[in-house]
Amino acid sequence: MHLRILIIESDPEDLLFVEEAIREIEQSGLWTPWVEVETLAASTWMETEALLPREPVDAVLLNPHLSDCGGAALFRRVQSLARHTPILLLIEAEDRDLAVQLVREGAQDFLIKKQIDCAPLAHSIRNAMERQRILEAVRATTMTDPLTGLLHRGAFYTLAERDRQLAERLARRMLIVVAEPADSGELAATAGEQRRDLALVEASDFLRGLAGGTGVVGRVGEVRFALALFDSSSEPIERIWFRVHTAAARQRMRIGAAIFEPGEPANVETLLDRAEADLHAPGLAARSAAVRL
């Protein structure tokens, strides 16, 4: 099987280092079942723009700071030319925040250049290709709930678990929140279909605004929603919780919460179960989350 990897890197020494690492991987047999590996290289956005449309590749290794373009804008340009190709970022240690942002925009992974080693690099590329394949399959079956336009339960699991793994890797916390309209029992049992649907659409709009551009939000039950909100330097978990709790109270929504702690790993399904248990304990969410924080 033939594997083609495009390395987009302006620094000649870093480019040579990555190419040599890939050659070592090939010689060591870590690529099985790939029997032949080919690397292509581009050092600027102009070269990338000319190369990608005519050279299909299986994976892209991208330094998000090139000599003629950089940052999120560069990533989005590359992504637009390689929509179905996994992109892994080659970053400096100080660019972790940018890497987190770009992973949430669709990059499959990131590697700190000074820490690149053959086996982890092979593992990252293989996993990135597999995750991209799964993501494409999920997209092909539609990722959104037709009524609210939010992620459906399966898609929420997929993207929230991606964020959880990122939080674990960076030793950061993540908040999982489940939410229901205060009159959810009435909506589910006795309200007319039109009234129920209108209430759910209004709730979804509210939660979409609450999640902002970085949170993951989905409809995970008939009248239940979930949010995954990532700890960051600009908004730590304490501030996220206060904002969510205050807004939900104003909107008359019941919420339950669970926190992912890097030292106590749990997957998203387990965290959702904890948040749903919190939801069913009146008044506990605010008190327990405040204690945990």
N, C-alpha and C positions, 0 to 999 in steps of 0.2 A: 504494500500500500504506500502511495506517495503522499508525503506531507509537505505542504508549503507554508512557510512562516515569513511574514513581512516584519522587519525590524525598522522602526521609524525613530531615528536617533541622530542628533546633530553632532555629538561629541565623537570624534573618530576613535578614541581610545575605548570609550564605553561600547561603541558599536562592535569593535574588534573583540572585546571581552565577551559580549553576549554571543557573538558568532562562534567563538571558541568553545563556550560552554555548551552550545547546541551540538557542535561537532563531537565533543566528549560524550554527550548523552547518546548520540547515535552510535559511537564506537563501543560504548559500554552495554548496549542492548536494552537500555531503559525505555526505548520507544516502542517495543513490541506492542502491537503487531505491525507497526510501520517499518518497512524495510528500506525506505529511502527518504531522506529529509533534504529539502531544498530551502535555502534562505535567500530572501530578497531584501534589499535595503533602500531606504530613502532618508535623506538628511534634512529635508525642508518640507514645508507644506506644499510648495509648488511641485516638487518631485512626487510627493504622495498623491496629489491630485491628478497628475499625469499617469501614474503607475496603476493605481487601484482599479479604475474602470476596465483596464485591458488585461490585468493579471489577477485571476482568481486566486485567493489564498485561503488557508484553513484557519489561521490565527494571526493576530496582529499584536506585536509588542510595541507599545507607544510611549516615548518620552513626552509628557505633556508640555514641555518647554523646548520648542525648536527655535532656531535662529530667526525665522520669519513669522512665527505665530506661536501662541501658547495659551495655557490655561483651559478653562471649560470650553471656550470658543473653538480651540483646536480639536478637542475631543469630539465635539458635536459635528464638526466638519468631517472628521475621519469616520465617525459613526454613520453619517449620512451616505457615505460612499461604500460602507461595509455593513449594512443593516443586519445581515444574517451571519456575520463573522464575529467570533469572540475577540474582545479587545482586552489585553492585559497591560497595565500601566507600569512603566519603569520610572521610579521616582527616587528623589533624595529623601532622607529621613525627615527633613523639615516640611515635606509636602504631604504629610499624612492627612491633614484636613481636606486638602484638595482631592486626594485619592478617595476619601470617604464620600465626598460629594459626587465624584464621577462614577463610583461604583453604584451609587443610588440612581444615577442617570443611565446606567446600563453597562458600564465596564464590568467585566467578569471578575477581575481580581487586580491586585497590585503587588509589585515586588520592589523592595528597596535595593537599589543597584549595588551598593557596597556589600550587601548580604546575599547576593545571588550565588547559589550553588547548584550543581548539576541535578541531583535527585529532586530537591524542592522545585526547581524550574520545570523539570519534566512532569512532576505531579501537578503543578499549577496549570500548565498548558493542557494536559489531559483532562483535568477537572473542568477547566473553562470550556472546553469543547463539549463535554458531556452536559454541563449546565445550559449551554446555549442550545443544544439539541432539545433538552427538556422544555426550555422556555419557548422555543419555536413550536413545539407540539402543543403546549398550553395555549399559546396565542392562536393556533389553528382551530382550537375548539372554543374560542372566545373567552376572554378573561373577566368580562363584566356582567353584573346583574342587569337584566334588561329594564327593570323598573327604575332603579336609582342611578344606574351608570357607574356604581362603585364596583370594586373587585368582588367577585363571588368568593365563597369560602375557600375553595381550593387554590385560587390565585392569591388570596390574602395569605394563606399558609406559605406559599412558595416565596413571595416577596418579603414577608415578615421574617421568615427563617433565614433568608439571605442577610437581612439586617442583623438578626441575632448572631449569626456566625461572624459578621463583621465586628459587632460589639465585643464578642468574646476575644477575637484576635487583637483588638485594640485596648482591651481591658476597660471597656466603658459599660455603663448601664443602659438599659432600655426599658421603657414603660409600655406595658400592654394594658389597654383599657377596653372593657366591653360596656356598651351603652344601650339603653332602651328608653323610649318615651315613657313618661311617668304613668300614662294610662295604657301601657302596652297590653295588659290583660284584656281590657275592654276592646282595644283595636283588634286583637286576634280573635276574640270570641263573639262579639256582638255588633261591632261597627259595620256599616255598609262597606262594600268593597271600594267604592270611590273615595269615601272618607278615609279609609285605612291607607289607600295608596297615596293620597295627598299628604297625609301625615308622615308617611315613610319618606316621600320625596323631600319634604321640608326638613326632616331630621337628617337625611343624607347630605343636603346642601349645607346645613349647619356644621356637621362633622367634617365635611370636606374642607370648609374654611378653617376649622379648628386644627386640622392636620397640617395645613399649609402646604408648601411645595415639597417638603422633605418627609413628612409622615406617610405611613401606609394606612389606608382606611378601606374597609370592606363591609359588605352585608353578609353576616355569618349565620343568620337564622331568619325566621319569618319576620320578626320585629326587632331583631338584635343586630347590632353593629360592633365592629372592633377597630381599634386603632393601635398602631405600633409607632412609638415615638422615641427617637434616638437621642441619647445624651450628647451634648456638644459643648464646646467651649463658650459659645454665645448664649446657649440656653440649657443649663444643667437640669437634671431630673427634678430637683426641688421646684424650680420655676415652672417647668412643664406641668407638673402635677397641680400647682396652684392655679395656673391658667385654665387647665382643663376642668378642674373641680369647680371653680368659680363660674365658668361659662356654662357648664352643664346644669348647675343649680338655677341659673337665670333662665335657662331654656326648659326647665322642668324635665330633665332627663336623669334617669337612674344610672349610676355607673359602678363598676367594680374594677379593681386594679391589681396588677401583679408586676413585680419588678424583676428583670433579669439582672443578676449579679454575676460578674465574670468568675468569681471564686466559687459560685454555686451553680454550675451550668444546668440548664433545663431547656428543652426545645419549645417551640412556639405552641404546640398542642398542649403541653403541660402548663405553660403559662396562661393560656386561654382558660383551661380548666380552673386554675386558681382564681383568675379574675372573675369567672362566672360564679364560683363559690362565694367570692367577696360580694358580688352583685346581690346574691340572695340573703345576705346578712345585713339588714337595714342599718344604715349608719356606720357600718364597720369600715367601708372603703376609705372614708376620709380619715378615720382614726388610725387604722392599720397602716395605711400608706404614710401618714405623717410619722408614725413610730419608725417604720422601716427607713424612711428618708433621714 
